[in-house]
C-alpha cells in the first residue's frame, strides 16, 4: 500500500481520538511567501504588495493574505505529521475566523485538537476526522482558527 512507510507508522483512522492534540513546527513569513501567493492567486492587493500603500493603511505596513495564513496553518499541521499517510481527502473547512494580521517577519505556529471522529457514510474503508486548528504568532496572538474535516483511511483488515 505505502512502500515508503511501514503500516505501524501510519496514523490510521482507528488511532484518532477526540481530545488528541498537536503542535506544528514554526514558520517565519517572508516577502517571498506573500509575493508568491499573490502571483499564484492573482490577489495583488496593495495591502499585501506595496509598502508605501500599506504604511498608510490600517495595519501600518504590509501583511500576509488571510488565505495565505489559512493555507500555512494547514501546511504546518501537515508538517507536524498529522494524517500524512492516512489522509485521503480534505473535505472542508468550517467556522474559519481571521482574528489578527500577520506581518512580514512574523513567525507563526499551528496547533490542532481533534474535536470529532466518525465513520464515513459513503466509504466503509475510511472515517472522518475533524480538527480545530489555531494559528498563532509567537507572541501568543491568535491569527486564525477553524475546523478542518478530512477523510482518513482505516487500517486494512
N, C-alpha and C positions, 0 to 999 in steps of 0.2 A: 504493500500500500504506500508507505512513505519510506523509500530506501535510504533517505538521508538522516533518519532518526529512528531509534528503536521504539516499539509500541509502548514500553513502560515510561517513556519520556513525553508521551502525548497527553495533553490536558483534556481528556475525554469529557463528554457531557456528564457522565456519571460522577465525575470528581467535583462538579460545580455545586457550591452550597451558598445559600443566602447568608450574607454577612462576611463572605470572603473578601479580603481587601488586598490592595497592592499599590505600590508607588513606582513611578517611572524614573528613568534617568532624567537629567535636566537638559535644557536646550537654550542657547542664547540666540535671540532673534537679531538677524543682521539685515543690512541694506539689501544684500543679495537675495535673501529669503523673500523680502517684500517685493522687490522688483521682479523676481522670477515669477512669483504668484500673480502679480499684476499682468505680466506678459502672457502667462498661461490662461488667465481668465478673461482678460480684456478689461478688468476693473483698474483703470488708470486714474482713479480719483486723486486729486491733488493732495488730499489729506494724507495719502499714503506715499505719493511720489514726488512731491515738491516741498522742499524745506521752507522756502520763503512763504509759500501759501500756508503751510501747516503752522508756522510760527505765529501767524495772525489768527488761527482758528482756536476753537475751544480748548484743545489739549496742549497748546503751546509748542507743538512740534509734531513731527511725523509719527504715526502709529501704524501698527500692522493691521491688515484687514481682519474683521471679525471672522470671516470664513476661513482665513488662513489659520487663525487661532484654533478654530474648531478642528481643522484638518491636523494641526500639530498635536492637539490633545489626543486625537485618535491614534496618530502615528507614535506618539510617546508611549501610549498604553501597549501598542504592538511591540515597541522596542523593549518593554518590560517582560515580554514573552507571553503575554496574555492571549490565549486561544490561537497561537500562531499556526500550529499544525492541525488543530482540530476544527478551526473555523471553516465553515463552508461559504457563508454569505452574510454580508451586512444587510440587515432587514430594515433598519431605520433609526433615526434619532428623534427624540421627543423631548418636550419641555426644555428646549435649549434656551438659556438666558445668558446674554452678554452683559457683564457687570462692571468691567473696568477695562481701560485701554492697555495695550502692550506697546511700549515704546521700543524703538531700535536700541539694542544693547541690553534690554531686559532679559533675564533668564527665567524660564518657566519650567514647571514640573506638573505632571498629571498624577492624579490619584483616582483609583476606582474602587467601587464596592458593588458586589453582586446583590441586586435587590429582588430578582425574580428568576426562578428556574422552572421550566415547564416542558412537558412533552410537546413535540410538534404534531399538529393535527394532520398535516399533509405529507410528512416524511417520517415513517416509523424508524428510520435509521439515524434520526437526529432529534435534538431538542432545541429549545430556545432559551438563551441566557440574556438577561437584561442587567446591565451595569449602570450605576450612577457614576458619571465621570466629572471630575472637577479639575480645572486648570488654574494654577496659582503662580503668581510671581514669587520670587524668592523672599520677598518681604512678608509673605503670607496673604497678600491681597488676592481674593478670588477674581479671576478674569472671566471665566465662564463655567457653566455647569449644564449638564444634560444627561439624558438617559439613552443608551445605545442598546439595541437588540441585535443579536446575531444567531444564526443557525449553526449549531455545533454538532459534530459527529459523535455518535455513540460508539463505544468500544465494540468491535466486531465480535460476534458470538463464536 
